[in-house]
Amino acid sequence: MDDEDARLQRIGIPIITDARDSLVRAECIRIARRMHLSGNKVFGFIPAADDIAVPPVMIQLGIALTEITGSTIAVVDANVRWPGLAGLAEGHEPDSDDSVFKTNWVRGSLALLSPPRSERAGEAVPQLARLLLEGCDLFANVLVDLTGFDLLGEHASAAACMDSVILLARTRKTRERHLLMMRDAMPKNRFMGVLLVG
């Protein structure tokens, strides 16, 4: 196991390999192909409930995208108020003076962008918009964790910054009426679908 994979595992994100779980890996590759074929560049991921962890799913899809496209992919922990990947960026300063994000590289072509510390409320959407305007050209695809934006009432404006929005729901736990309500809150032309996890 290399240092990058070990760092991810220390913060609770396992790396799926062919030998470990070929069915999950095959599903990640299938979904990554569908994302690639959509022609969209920026994908937002919104959890249907508080007990759904978005970063592990995005990292696996990001790895699959790098493998099938050979391109550089970004996974962005956009929730600057309560960052989920802050453990990867602890002790490091942001990439530039006007950014709150620190970049960590995994597997050579996957960039994990996360704030090293919590920022002020109200910074999430402006920082996300700045990142997408100024840093998006470096990547073939950008996968964005939109966890927590609903708590700040910013989920619709954050979703509007995306080319596509994907809801993450738990198999046999998340109710259809809840998903329909969330789907209706998203911009109609950006909703890509629901991804069932667990």
Secondary structure, DSSP 4 states (H G I P E B T S, - for coil): --HHHHHHHHTT-PPP-TTT-HHHHHHHHHHHHHHHHTT--EEEEEESSTT--HHHHHHHHHHHHHHHH-S-EEEEE--SSS-SSHHHHTT---SSTT---EEEEETTTEEEEE-SS---TT-HHHHHHHHHHHHGGG-SEEEEE-TTTTTTT-HHHHHHTSSEEEEEEETTTS-HHHHHHHHHHS-GGGEEEEEEE-
